[in-house]
Amino acid sequence: MGKISEIVSDILKNYLPKIKAVGISFDLDFPDTTIAVDSVENIKKGIEKGLKISIKHSKKGCVKLTIKKDEVVLSDTGLVIDKTTCKKLSTEHFVVKSRVGFGTTFTIK
């Protein structure tokens, strides 16, 4: 079990400079920093996977990381992924959805 605030802090130390370097804005919505999770590795891998995809494919827009008690949501307004690729990227703990005009959402459970 681990505190999600520590997981997010470690990830952002590495990824925030990369996000800024490609010109994407970043927003963090983390209303309860005391949340603890059992699946530390799933959460960490999911956030990193979503950030890597956003950094690699987005040229503009905003990446928002929302931390909730039962899930982590990473949304990217500058990235649209086709349905076939969304299905290929999705797993039991990592769901990818995308819509033109709205961007892509990565949900980590």
N, C-alpha and C positions, 0 to 999 in steps of 0.2 A: 504494500500500500504506500502511496506517495501523495504529497501535496501537489495539486495541479499547478499552483503558483510557481513552484520550483521547476517543474517540467517546462512550463511556458517561458519562464525567465531564461533557462539554459538555451532553449531553442531560439529565442529572439536575439540573444547575444550574437549568435551565429548568422541568423537570417536577416535581421533588420538592415545591416549595411548592404546586403545583396539586393534587398527590395528597393532601397533608396537609389542604388546604383543604376537600376533599370528604369527609374522614374515613376514607379508605382507608389501611390500613397498607402498608408497603413493605419488601420483603426483597431483598437482593442476594446472589447466590451466584456468586462470581467467583474460583475457586480459582487460576487462572493469569493474572496480570495482564500477562504478557509476550506474549500472543497477538496476532499481527498478521493483518490481513485484506486481501485484494485489493479486495473489493467494499465499500468504505467507504460509498458513497452508499446501496447496498441495505440495509446493516446499519442505518445511521442512519435512513433512511426507514421501515424495518420496525419498529424500536423505537418511533419517534415515532408511527407509525400505531396500534400496539397500545396505547400509553399514552393517546393521545387517545380511543380507543374506551372504554378502561377508565374514564378520568376522566369522560367524558360519561355513561356508562350505569351505573356502579356506585354504589351507595349505602352499601355495607358490604363487608367482606371484606378480602382481602390481595392485593396485586399482588407477584409475585416475578419478578425478572429473573435468569435463569441463563445464564451465559456459558460455552459449551463451545468446543472447538477448531473444530468443523465447523458449529456452529449456535448461534443465540441463541434462548432460549425465554422468552417472557413469559407467565406464567400469572396468571389473575385468578379468585379463588374466589367473587367476588360477582356475576359476570356470566354469563348464559347466553344464547347466540345460537342461533336456529333454524338447521337444516341448510341451507336455501336461502340465507340471509344469509351463512353460513360459506362456501359455494361462491362467492358473489358477491365476497366480500372476499379470497378466496384467489387467489394468483398463483403463478408459477413459483418465486419466492423468498420468498413469504409465505403460510404455510398456517394456516388457522384451523379449530380443532376445538372443539366445545363439548358438554358433558353436564350434564344436571340433577344436582345434588348434588355436582358436581366443579368446575364453572365453565368457563372458556374458556382455551384455550391458543393462543398465536400463536407459530409457529415461523418464524424468519427464517434463510434459508440463504444 
